[in-house]
Amino acid sequence: MRHIFTSILLLLALSACQQPAQNQAVNNTSNTPPAWAQSAIWYQIFVERFNNGDPSNDPTPETMYAASNFIPTPDNWTITPWTQDWYEQEEWAQRNVQNFYSNLQLRRYGGDLQGVLDKLDYLQDLGITAIYFNPLNDAPSLHKYDARNYHHIDVNFGPDPQGDMTIIASETPDDPSTWQWTSADKMFLQVIEEAHKRDIKVILDYSWNHTGVEFWVWKDIVKNQEKSEFKDWYIINSFDDPATPQNEFNYEGWLDIQSLPALTKIDAPAEHKPGHPFEGNLHPQVKEHVFAVTKRWLAPDGDVSKGLDGYRLDVADHIPMGFWREYHHFVKSINPEAYLVGEIWWEEWPDKLMNPVPYVSGDVFDAVMFYQVYRPARYFFALTDFEIDAAQLVDSLNFQWDRIGDATARGMMNTAATHDTPRLLTSFANKGKYKYQAKPSDNPDYITGKPDEETYQRVKLYLLHQFTSVGAPHIWNGDEMGMWGADDPDCRKPLWWPEYNFEPENIHSIFKVEKQYVPVGFNTELHQYYKQMTRLRNNNPVLSSGTLEFVKAQGKLLAYTRTSQEAQLLVVFNAGNEMLKYHLPKGKQYKDLLTGKVIEDEMVVLKSISGLVLKEM
């Protein structure tokens, strides 16, 4: 993508900165993202907190149990009411000696797949065209990154948890020929079918780096130790010696988290540092199982048309590149239109983000979660202690785009907020470094409650950029409802659906001071703005496929065009607190696609924190 600067002043400023037939596997010859990815508007769903459509399948202490639980589930534990103040402790939590955030790990609200089915029309009306699900695999935790069974949907996400556990127990888990479809599995296939009817793509999150301690292979190893036929699946440092009273069993957990035992990597360097790609592979037995699970959901019973449209791959930099290349080839051989997006993030937290190039050069992933373009945009559009001007933003964006190629840039997942970050409103409300000391337990001055009015305006201006820029915009579920929340886990509150009346929230969060409350609930105005942004992008294909050319970048004034053979749009931003003027080409008439206003003058006045999307008439 060539980004053309028509302003000589800007040049000077920047010069110092540097689908196949059913049941048919097709060989993939493309090294670019599937065409549909560039026009996607992503919506990320964290099911446990999305919507409780069936209270009869809510989690229980039995289904939440893991041998690694560092605190037991209290005898008086109950599901937390959906509308309860996030910072209010349940009765069972008040009697527990753990701190607030430890107790949160036991909190459940009962979100499920029926809740997703019930809200698909809402998502269609919102204007999204692709869903990214956080892990749905059967697991005891609320987040599901601690798999109990890779090949099944979590029993509490479907209509019959007890029946599903009976089915799972009847299988030979390392023999795919014995795998059956549980009620939860069938409901997820229904979700895919209903989404596809609405022209919504679906991808699913998996972590092939680690499991939980309730995973069937891990339990066999714990029981049989060195005699287990699966002993090579995990990185075991030493097995227990039955001749001694001590337990010598020792293993590696992901990031030293013992509740997440790490799967074995082979032919890899003895030492490799997270944040840096490395060669190697997964153990053959592990890989065989992963491939079987992957195919199960890409082509259920051999039918690609009923399967997923791709995968989001967790902690990708912790897994060898040799595996990812094989995985890419395997997935594309089943469905060449499948989309693979990897999570790569920090090379050195909290200052240096990873280089995406090794992962998006055609043989690994189609895209990554592109935090690399959000961070500089935040520093431009928000009021932070790390403010940059328009020329610096342009320099940062060009640096990212120019090293990955046009098609890849258009297919990137442009994330701003996720399950792992502060919510977008909260990110903008705070002035500190991106994702650093971003929750009250790390920073008592961190703003966790309702932002001020200027923050809302700045978020809207950023959204205008996100939806008119290069790459596919991404919405973290609830951001469109006006939800706020600090870094994980405060970004994982149950969604503020308009049919509910929520308890007010304590603005002093976890601190033991006099409580002050603020109303919370569905923000209709912001929701309508999100819908305006999705309509803008969906109704103007040039925003998905056109080239981007910067035409002005001075101070807090930014302007760029999006151009295709069929259309051209001019997008202008004033991210400052003062009114600015922008000169338009002579003799042309424009329509502002945001307001419908016709502009005939050669100069437009932009109010502070405002933007225009102009189409020549």
C-alpha positions as CSV (number, residue, x, y, z in Angstrom):
1,M,0.0,0.0,0.0
2,R,1.5,3.3,-1.0
3,H,0.6,6.1,1.3
4,I,0.9,9.4,-0.6
5,F,1.5,12.7,1.1
6,T,0.3,15.6,-0.9
7,S,1.5,18.2,1.6
8,I,5.1,19.2,1.2
9,L,5.1,20.3,4.8
10,L,4.1,16.9,5.8
11,L,6.8,15.4,3.8
12,L,9.3,17.5,5.5
13,A,7.8,16.7,8.9
14,L,8.0,13.0,8.2
15,S,11.4,12.9,6.6
16,A,13.0,12.9,10.0
17,C,10.9,10.0,11.1
18,Q,11.3,7.1,9.8
19,Q,-15.7,-21.7,-0.4
20,P,-15.0,-25.4,-1.7
21,A,-17.6,-28.1,-2.5
22,Q,-19.2,-30.0,0.3
23,N,-17.0,-32.9,1.7
24,Q,-14.1,-31.8,-0.5
25,A,-10.6,-30.8,0.6
26,V,-8.9,-28.3,-1.6
27,N,-5.2,-27.5,-1.7
28,N,-4.6,-23.9,-0.8
29,T,-2.3,-21.9,-3.1
30,S,-2.9,-18.4,-1.8
31,N,-0.6,-16.7,0.7
32,T,-3.0,-13.8,1.4
33,P,-6.0,-13.6,3.7
34,P,-9.4,-14.8,2.4
35,A,-11.2,-12.0,0.5
36,W,-14.0,-11.8,3.0
37,A,-11.6,-10.9,5.8
38,Q,-11.0,-7.3,4.5
39,S,-14.7,-6.5,4.7
40,A,-15.3,-8.1,8.1
41,I,-16.5,-6.2,11.1
42,W,-15.5,-8.4,14.1
43,Y,-17.4,-8.8,17.3
44,Q,-15.7,-10.8,20.1
45,I,-17.9,-12.8,22.4
46,F,-16.9,-14.0,25.9
47,V,-19.8,-16.4,26.3
48,E,-19.8,-16.7,30.2
49,R,-20.5,-13.0,30.4
50,F,-22.4,-12.5,27.2
51,N,-26.0,-13.6,27.9
52,N,-27.6,-16.2,30.1
53,G,-30.3,-17.8,27.9
54,D,-30.9,-20.9,29.9
55,P,-30.5,-20.8,33.7
56,S,-31.0,-24.6,33.9
57,N,-27.5,-25.3,32.6
58,D,-25.7,-22.8,34.9
59,P,-22.3,-23.9,36.3
60,T,-22.1,-25.9,39.5
61,P,-19.2,-26.6,41.9
62,E,-18.9,-30.0,40.2
63,T,-18.3,-28.6,36.7
64,M,-16.1,-25.8,38.1
65,Y,-13.8,-28.1,40.0
66,A,-10.1,-28.3,39.1
67,A,-7.4,-30.0,41.1
68,S,-5.4,-26.8,40.7
69,N,-8.0,-24.5,42.3
70,F,-6.1,-22.5,44.9
71,I,-9.3,-21.7,46.8
72,P,-12.1,-24.2,47.3
73,T,-15.7,-23.4,46.2
74,P,-17.6,-22.4,49.4
75,D,-20.5,-24.6,50.5
76,N,-22.9,-21.6,50.1
77,W,-21.6,-20.7,46.6
78,T,-24.3,-19.5,44.2
79,I,-24.5,-18.0,40.7
80,T,-24.0,-14.2,40.8
81,P,-27.0,-12.2,39.8
82,W,-26.5,-10.7,36.3
83,T,-27.3,-7.2,37.5
84,Q,-25.3,-7.0,40.7
85,D,-22.8,-4.3,41.3
86,W,-19.5,-5.7,40.0
87,Y,-17.7,-4.6,43.1
88,E,-20.2,-6.0,45.6
89,Q,-19.2,-9.2,47.2
90,E,-21.6,-12.1,47.3
91,E,-22.5,-13.6,50.7
92,W,-20.2,-16.6,50.0
93,A,-17.4,-14.2,49.0
94,Q,-17.8,-12.1,52.1
95,R,-17.2,-15.2,54.2
96,N,-14.2,-16.2,52.2
97,V,-10.7,-15.0,53.3
98,Q,-9.5,-14.3,49.8
99,N,-9.2,-10.8,48.3
100,F,-11.7,-9.5,45.8
101,Y,-9.8,-10.5,42.7
102,S,-9.2,-14.0,44.0
103,N,-12.9,-14.5,44.7
104,L,-13.7,-13.3,41.2
105,Q,-12.2,-16.5,39.8
106,L,-15.1,-18.4,41.5
107,R,-17.8,-16.0,40.2
108,R,-20.1,-17.3,37.5
109,Y,-23.0,-15.6,35.7
110,G,-24.2,-18.5,33.5
111,G,-23.7,-17.1,30.0
112,D,-24.3,-19.8,27.4
113,L,-24.9,-20.6,23.7
114,Q,-28.7,-20.2,24.1
115,G,-27.9,-16.7,25.1
116,V,-25.9,-16.2,21.9
117,L,-28.7,-17.6,19.8
118,D,-31.1,-15.3,21.5
119,K,-29.0,-12.3,20.5
120,L,-28.0,-13.1,16.9
121,D,-30.6,-10.7,15.6
122,Y,-29.2,-8.0,17.9
123,L,-25.7,-8.6,16.3
124,Q,-27.1,-8.6,12.8
125,D,-28.9,-5.3,13.6
126,L,-25.6,-3.9,15.0
127,G,-24.0,-4.5,11.6
128,I,-21.2,-6.9,12.5
129,T,-20.3,-9.5,9.9
130,A,-18.0,-11.8,11.8
131,I,-17.9,-13.3,15.3
132,Y,-14.7,-14.3,17.2
133,F,-15.6,-16.5,20.1
134,N,-13.3,-16.8,23.1
135,P,-12.6,-20.5,23.9
136,L,-15.7,-22.7,24.1
137,N,-13.9,-26.0,24.8
138,D,-15.0,-27.9,27.8
139,A,-13.1,-26.4,30.8
140,P,-13.7,-25.7,34.5
141,S,-12.7,-22.0,34.4
142,L,-14.7,-19.0,33.4
143,H,-12.3,-18.2,30.5
144,K,-11.9,-21.8,29.2
145,Y,-8.2,-21.5,28.4
146,D,-7.7,-24.5,30.8
147,A,-9.1,-27.1,28.5
148,R,-10.6,-30.3,30.0
149,N,-11.6,-31.6,26.6
150,Y,-10.5,-29.9,23.4
151,H,-13.0,-31.7,21.2
152,H,-16.1,-30.8,23.0
153,I,-17.9,-27.5,23.8
154,D,-18.2,-26.7,27.5
155,V,-20.9,-28.7,29.1
156,N,-22.4,-25.6,30.8
157,F,-22.7,-23.8,27.5
158,G,-25.3,-26.4,26.2
159,P,-28.7,-27.5,27.4
160,D,-27.8,-30.8,29.1
161,P,-24.6,-30.7,31.2
162,Q,-25.1,-34.0,32.9
163,G,-26.0,-35.8,29.7
164,D,-23.0,-34.3,28.0
165,M,-20.7,-35.5,30.8
166,T,-22.1,-39.0,30.3
167,I,-21.4,-38.9,26.6
168,I,-17.8,-37.6,27.1
169,A,-17.1,-40.3,29.7
170,S,-18.1,-43.0,27.2
171,E,-15.5,-42.0,24.6
172,T,-11.9,-43.0,24.1
173,P,-10.6,-39.4,23.9
174,D,-7.5,-40.2,21.9
175,D,-9.6,-42.1,19.3
176,P,-11.6,-39.6,17.1
177,S,-13.7,-42.5,15.8
178,T,-15.3,-42.7,19.2
179,W,-16.1,-39.0,19.5
180,Q,-19.8,-38.1,19.6
181,W,-21.7,-34.9,19.4
182,T,-22.9,-33.7,22.7
183,S,-25.9,-31.4,23.2
184,A,-23.5,-28.4,23.6
185,D,-21.6,-29.4,20.5
186,K,-24.9,-29.6,18.5
187,M,-25.9,-26.2,19.9
188,F,-22.7,-24.6,18.7
189,L,-23.2,-26.1,15.3
190,Q,-26.7,-24.4,15.4
191,V,-25.0,-21.1,16.3
192,I,-22.7,-21.5,13.3
193,E,-25.7,-22.3,11.0
194,E,-27.8,-19.4,12.3
195,A,-24.9,-17.0,12.0
196,H,-24.2,-18.1,8.4
197,K,-27.9,-17.5,7.6
198,R,-27.3,-13.9,8.6
199,D,-24.0,-13.7,6.5
200,I,-21.9,-13.7,9.7
201,K,-18.7,-15.6,9.7
202,V,-17.6,-17.5,12.9
203,I,-14.1,-18.2,14.2
204,L,-13.1,-19.9,17.5
205,D,-10.3,-19.4,19.9
206,Y,-8.0,-22.3,20.9
207,S,-4.8,-22.5,22.9
208,W,-2.6,-25.3,21.6
209,N,0.2,-24.3,24.0
210,H,-1.2,-25.6,27.2
211,T,-4.3,-27.3,28.8
212,G,-5.7,-27.4,32.3
213,V,-5.0,-30.0,34.9
214,E,-8.4,-31.6,34.3
215,F,-7.5,-32.5,30.7
216,W,-7.9,-36.2,30.2
217,V,-4.2,-36.7,29.2
218,W,-2.9,-34.8,32.2
219,K,-5.0,-36.8,34.6
220,D,-3.6,-40.0,33.1
221,I,-0.1,-38.8,33.6
222,V,-0.8,-37.7,37.2
223,K,-2.2,-41.1,37.9
224,N,0.3,-43.3,36.1
225,Q,3.3,-41.1,36.1
226,E,6.1,-42.5,33.9
227,K,4.0,-45.5,33.0
228,S,1.4,-43.3,31.2
229,E,1.3,-43.8,27.4
230,F,0.9,-40.0,27.2
231,K,3.9,-39.1,29.3
232,D,5.6,-37.2,26.4
233,W,2.6,-34.8,25.8
234,Y,3.8,-32.4,28.4
235,I,7.1,-30.9,29.6
236,I,7.8,-33.1,32.6
237,N,11.0,-32.3,34.5
238,S,10.7,-35.3,36.8
239,F,8.2,-38.0,37.7
240,D,7.3,-39.1,41.2
241,D,9.5,-41.9,42.7
242,P,7.1,-44.2,44.5
243,A,10.0,-45.5,46.6
244,T,10.3,-42.2,48.4
245,P,7.8,-40.3,50.7
246,Q,8.3,-37.1,48.8
247,N,6.4,-36.3,45.6
248,E,9.1,-35.5,43.0
249,F,6.6,-34.9,40.2
250,N,7.7,-31.6,38.6
251,Y,6.6,-30.0,35.3
252,E,6.5,-26.7,33.4
253,G,3.4,-24.6,33.4
254,W,2.8,-21.8,30.9
255,L,4.5,-18.7,32.3
256,D,5.2,-20.9,35.4
257,I,1.4,-21.1,36.1
258,Q,1.1,-24.6,37.4
259,S,-2.7,-24.8,36.7
260,L,-1.8,-24.6,32.9
261,P,0.7,-27.4,32.1
262,A,2.6,-26.7,28.9
263,L,2.5,-29.1,26.0
264,T,5.8,-30.5,24.7
265,K,7.7,-28.7,22.0
266,I,10.3,-30.7,20.0
267,D,13.3,-29.7,17.8
268,A,13.2,-26.3,19.5
269,P,16.0,-24.3,21.1
270,A,16.7,-25.2,24.7
271,E,15.9,-21.7,25.6
272,H,13.5,-19.4,23.8
273,K,12.1,-16.1,24.9
274,P,8.4,-15.2,24.7
275,G,7.9,-12.4,22.2
276,H,10.3,-13.9,19.7
277,P,9.4,-16.5,17.1
278,F,11.4,-19.8,17.3
279,E,11.6,-22.9,15.2
280,G,10.5,-26.4,16.2
281,N,7.2,-28.3,16.4
282,L,4.7,-29.8,18.8
283,H,5.1,-33.4,19.8
284,P,3.6,-35.7,17.1
285,Q,1.0,-37.2,19.5
286,V,-0.1,-33.7,20.5
287,K,-0.2,-32.5,16.9
288,E,-2.3,-35.4,15.8
289,H,-4.9,-34.7,18.4
290,V,-4.8,-30.9,17.6
291,F,-5.3,-31.6,13.9
292,A,-8.2,-33.9,14.6
293,V,-10.0,-31.3,16.8
294,T,-9.3,-28.6,14.2
295,K,-10.8,-30.7,11.4
296,R,-13.8,-31.6,13.6
297,W,-15.0,-28.0,13.7
298,L,-13.8,-26.9,10.3
299,A,-15.7,-29.7,8.6
300,P,-18.3,-31.4,10.9
301,D,-18.9,-34.9,9.7
302,G,-16.9,-33.9,6.6
303,D,-19.1,-30.9,5.6
304,V,-17.2,-27.7,5.3
305,S,-20.4,-25.7,4.8
306,K,-21.5,-26.4,8.3
307,G,-18.1,-25.6,9.9
308,L,-16.2,-22.8,11.4
309,D,-14.7,-20.1,9.2
310,G,-11.3,-20.1,11.0
311,Y,-9.5,-19.9,14.3
312,R,-8.0,-17.4,16.6
313,L,-4.8,-18.9,18.0
314,D,-3.8,-18.0,21.6
315,V,-0.2,-17.1,22.7
316,A,1.1,-17.9,19.3
317,D,4.7,-16.8,20.1
318,H,5.0,-19.6,22.7
319,I,4.5,-22.2,20.0
320,P,7.1,-23.2,17.4
321,M,6.9,-21.8,13.9
322,G,7.3,-25.2,12.3
323,F,4.0,-26.3,13.9
324,W,2.3,-23.1,12.7
325,R,3.4,-23.7,9.1
326,E,2.0,-27.2,9.2
327,Y,-1.1,-26.0,10.9
328,H,-1.6,-23.3,8.2
329,H,-1.2,-25.9,5.4
330,F,-3.6,-28.4,7.2
331,V,-6.3,-25.8,7.7
332,K,-6.1,-24.4,4.2
333,S,-6.3,-27.9,2.8
334,I,-9.6,-28.4,4.4
335,N,-11.0,-24.9,3.7
336,P,-8.9,-22.4,1.7
337,E,-11.2,-19.6,2.8
338,A,-10.6,-20.2,6.5
339,Y,-9.1,-17.3,8.4
340,L,-6.2,-17.8,10.9
341,V,-5.5,-14.9,13.3
342,G,-2.7,-15.2,15.8
343,E,-2.2,-13.5,19.2
344,I,1.2,-12.0,19.3
345,W,1.7,-9.1,21.6
346,W,4.7,-8.1,23.7
347,E,8.3,-8.4,22.8
348,E,9.2,-6.5,26.0
349,W,6.2,-5.4,28.1
350,P,5.2,-2.7,28.5
351,D,7.2,-0.8,25.9
352,K,7.9,-2.9,22.9
353,L,5.3,-4.7,20.8
354,M,6.1,-7.7,18.7
355,N,7.0,-7.5,15.0
356,P,4.1,-9.2,13.1
357,V,6.1,-9.9,9.9
358,P,7.3,-13.5,10.6
359,Y,3.7,-14.5,11.4
360,V,1.9,-12.8,8.4
361,S,4.3,-13.6,5.5
362,G,1.9,-16.1,3.9
363,D,2.7,-19.4,5.5
364,V,1.7,-19.0,9.2
365,F,-1.4,-16.7,9.8
366,D,-3.6,-14.6,7.7
367,A,-3.5,-11.8,10.3
368,V,-2.7,-11.0,13.9
369,M,-4.6,-9.1,16.5
370,F,-3.2,-5.7,15.5
371,Y,-2.6,-4.0,18.8
372,Q,0.4,-2.4,17.0
373,V,-1.9,0.2,15.3
374,Y,-4.1,0.8,18.3
375,R,-1.4,2.0,20.7
376,P,-0.3,5.0,18.6
377,A,-3.9,5.8,17.7
378,R,-4.7,6.0,21.4
379,Y,-1.8,8.3,22.0
380,F,-3.2,10.6,19.2
381,F,-7.0,10.5,19.9
382,A,-7.0,10.2,23.7
383,L,-5.6,12.7,26.3
384,T,-2.6,10.8,27.7
385,D,0.8,11.5,29.1
386,F,2.2,10.1,25.9
387,E,0.6,12.4,23.4
388,I,1.7,12.3,19.7
389,D,0.7,14.6,16.9
390,A,-0.8,13.7,13.5
391,A,2.6,13.4,11.8
392,Q,3.8,10.9,14.4
393,L,0.6,8.9,14.1
394,V,1.1,8.7,10.3
395,D,4.7,7.7,10.8
396,S,3.7,4.9,13.2
397,L,0.9,3.6,10.9
398,N,3.0,3.6,7.8
399,F,5.7,1.7,9.7
400,Q,3.3,-1.0,10.5
401,W,1.5,-1.2,7.2
402,D,4.5,-0.9,4.9
403,R,6.2,-4.0,6.3
404,I,3.3,-6.4,5.9
405,G,1.9,-5.8,2.4
406,D,-1.4,-4.4,1.1
407,A,-3.6,-7.5,1.2
408,T,-2.4,-8.5,4.7
409,A,-3.0,-5.0,6.1
410,R,-6.5,-5.0,4.8
411,G,-7.2,-8.4,6.5
412,M,-5.7,-7.6,9.9
413,M,-8.0,-7.7,12.9
414,N,-7.8,-4.2,14.3
415,T,-8.3,-4.7,18.0
416,A,-8.6,-1.8,20.5
417,A,-10.1,-3.6,23.5
418,T,-10.4,-7.3,24.3
419,H,-10.8,-9.7,27.2
420,D,-7.1,-9.0,28.1
421,T,-7.2,-5.2,28.1
422,P,-9.1,-2.3,29.7
423,R,-12.3,-1.5,27.9
424,L,-12.1,1.1,25.2
425,L,-13.8,3.9,27.3
426,T,-11.6,3.1,30.3
427,S,-8.5,3.0,28.2
428,F,-9.3,6.5,26.9
429,A,-10.3,7.8,30.4
430,N,-6.8,7.1,31.8
431,K,-3.7,9.0,30.8
432,G,-1.1,6.4,31.5
433,K,1.0,4.1,29.3
434,Y,-1.0,1.5,27.3
435,K,-1.8,-1.5,29.4
436,Y,0.5,-0.6,32.2
437,Q,-0.8,-0.4,35.8
438,A,-4.3,-0.5,34.3
439,K,-6.4,-1.7,37.2
440,P,-6.9,-0.5,40.7
441,S,-4.9,-3.3,42.3
442,D,-1.9,-2.0,40.4
443,N,-2.7,1.7,40.5
444,P,-5.1,3.2,43.1
445,D,-5.5,6.3,41.0
446,Y,-6.7,4.3,37.9
447,I,-10.2,5.5,36.8
448,T,-12.5,2.5,36.8
449,G,-15.9,4.2,36.7
450,K,-17.9,6.3,34.3
451,P,-15.7,8.5,32.1
452,D,-16.2,12.2,31.6
453,E,-18.0,13.5,28.5
454,E,-14.8,14.4,26.7
455,T,-13.7,10.8,26.8
456,Y,-16.9,9.7,25.1
457,Q,-16.3,12.3,22.3
458,R,-12.7,11.1,21.9
459,V,-13.7,7.5,21.7
460,K,-16.2,8.3,19.0
461,L,-13.5,10.1,17.0
462,Y,-11.2,7.1,17.4
463,L,-14.0,4.8,16.2
464,L,-14.4,6.9,13.1
465,H,-10.7,6.3,12.5
466,Q,-11.0,2.6,13.2
467,F,-13.9,2.1,10.9
468,T,-12.4,4.2,8.0
469,S,-8.8,3.0,8.3
470,V,-7.0,0.0,6.8
471,G,-7.9,-3.3,8.3
472,A,-11.0,-5.0,9.8
473,P,-12.5,-3.2,12.8
474,H,-13.1,-5.2,16.0
475,I,-15.6,-4.7,18.8
476,W,-15.1,-6.3,22.2
477,N,-18.6,-7.3,23.4
478,G,-20.2,-4.6,25.5
479,D,-18.1,-1.7,24.3
480,E,-20.9,-0.8,22.0
481,M,-23.2,-0.7,25.0
482,G,-21.1,1.9,26.8
483,M,-19.5,-0.5,29.2
484,W,-16.4,0.6,31.1
485,G,-13.9,-1.5,33.1
486,A,-10.2,-1.8,33.9
487,D,-7.8,-4.4,32.8
488,D,-8.6,-8.2,33.2
489,P,-10.7,-9.2,35.0
490,D,-12.6,-5.9,35.3
491,C,-13.2,-5.9,31.5
492,R,-15.2,-9.1,31.8
493,K,-18.4,-7.8,33.5
494,P,-21.7,-9.3,32.4
495,L,-23.1,-7.3,29.4
496,W,-25.4,-4.4,30.1
497,W,-28.4,-5.6,28.0
498,P,-31.1,-2.9,27.8
499,E,-33.9,-5.2,29.2
500,Y,-32.1,-5.3,32.6
501,N,-32.0,-2.8,35.4
502,F,-28.6,-2.9,37.0
503,E,-27.5,-2.0,40.5
504,P,-25.4,1.2,40.6
505,E,-21.7,0.6,40.7
506,N,-19.3,1.7,43.4
507,I,-16.9,4.1,41.9
508,H,-14.3,3.3,44.5
509,S,-14.1,-0.2,43.3
510,I,-12.0,-2.4,45.6
511,F,-11.0,0.2,48.1
512,K,-12.4,0.2,51.6
513,V,-13.6,3.8,51.7
514,E,-17.0,5.3,51.9
515,K,-18.9,4.0,48.9
516,Q,-20.2,6.2,46.1
517,Y,-22.4,4.9,43.3
518,V,-22.9,5.7,39.7
519,P,-25.8,4.4,37.5
520,V,-24.8,1.8,34.9
521,G,-26.7,0.5,32.0
522,F,-27.1,0.3,28.2
523,N,-25.9,3.5,26.5
524,T,-28.4,4.0,23.6
525,E,-26.6,7.0,22.2
526,L,-23.2,5.2,21.9
527,H,-24.9,2.1,20.6
528,Q,-26.5,4.1,17.8
529,Y,-23.1,5.6,17.0
530,Y,-21.6,2.1,16.6
531,K,-24.4,1.3,14.3
532,Q,-23.6,4.4,12.3
533,M,-20.0,3.3,12.0
534,T,-20.9,-0.2,10.8
535,R,-23.4,1.2,8.3
536,L,-20.7,3.5,7.0
537,R,-18.2,0.7,6.5
538,N,-20.7,-1.8,5.1
539,N,-22.2,0.7,2.7
540,N,-18.9,1.9,1.4
541,P,-16.7,-1.0,0.1
542,V,-13.9,1.5,-0.5
543,L,-13.3,1.5,3.2
544,S,-12.5,-2.2,3.1
545,S,-10.7,-2.5,-0.2
546,G,-9.5,1.0,-1.2
547,T,-6.0,2.4,-0.9
548,L,-5.3,4.9,1.9
549,E,-3.4,8.2,1.2
550,F,-2.6,10.7,3.9
551,V,-3.2,14.2,2.6
552,K,-2.7,16.3,5.8
553,A,-1.1,15.6,9.1
554,Q,-0.4,18.7,11.1
555,G,-0.7,19.1,14.9
556,K,-4.1,17.5,15.8
557,L,-5.4,17.8,12.2
558,L,-5.4,14.5,10.2
559,A,-6.9,13.8,6.8
560,Y,-6.7,10.8,4.5
561,T,-8.5,9.5,1.4
562,R,-9.7,6.0,0.7
563,T,-9.8,5.3,-3.0
564,S,-10.9,2.5,-5.3
565,Q,-11.9,2.5,-9.0
566,E,-15.5,3.1,-8.0
567,A,-15.3,5.7,-5.2
568,Q,-13.2,8.0,-3.1
569,L,-13.8,9.3,0.4
570,L,-12.0,12.0,2.3
571,V,-11.9,11.6,6.0
572,V,-10.8,14.5,8.2
573,F,-10.2,14.6,12.0
574,N,-9.7,17.3,14.5
575,A,-8.4,15.6,17.6
576,G,-7.6,18.9,19.3
577,N,-9.5,21.1,21.7
578,E,-9.6,24.1,19.4
579,M,-11.6,24.7,16.3
580,L,-9.6,24.0,13.0
581,K,-10.2,24.9,9.4
582,Y,-9.6,22.5,6.5
583,H,-9.3,23.6,2.8
584,L,-11.1,21.5,0.3
585,P,-10.2,21.2,-3.5
586,K,-11.7,24.1,-5.5
587,G,-14.8,23.6,-7.6
588,K,-16.0,20.4,-5.9
589,Q,-19.1,19.7,-3.9
590,Y,-19.2,17.1,-1.1
591,K,-21.7,15.3,1.1
592,D,-20.8,14.5,4.7
593,L,-21.8,10.9,5.1
594,L,-22.1,11.3,8.9
595,T,-24.6,14.1,8.8
596,G,-25.9,14.1,5.3
597,K,-25.0,17.8,5.0
598,V,-23.9,19.1,1.6
599,I,-20.7,21.1,1.6
600,E,-20.1,23.6,-1.2
601,D,-17.5,25.9,0.4
602,E,-13.8,25.5,-0.2
603,M,-13.1,25.6,3.5
604,V,-14.8,23.6,6.3
605,V,-14.6,24.4,10.0
606,L,-14.1,21.4,12.3
607,K,-15.2,21.8,15.9
608,S,-12.9,20.4,18.5
609,I,-12.9,16.6,18.7
610,S,-14.8,16.1,15.5
611,G,-14.6,14.5,12.1
612,L,-16.0,14.4,8.6
613,V,-16.4,11.7,6.0
614,L,-16.8,13.5,2.7
615,K,-17.9,12.0,-0.6
616,E,-17.7,14.0,-3.8
617,M,-21.1,14.7,-5.4
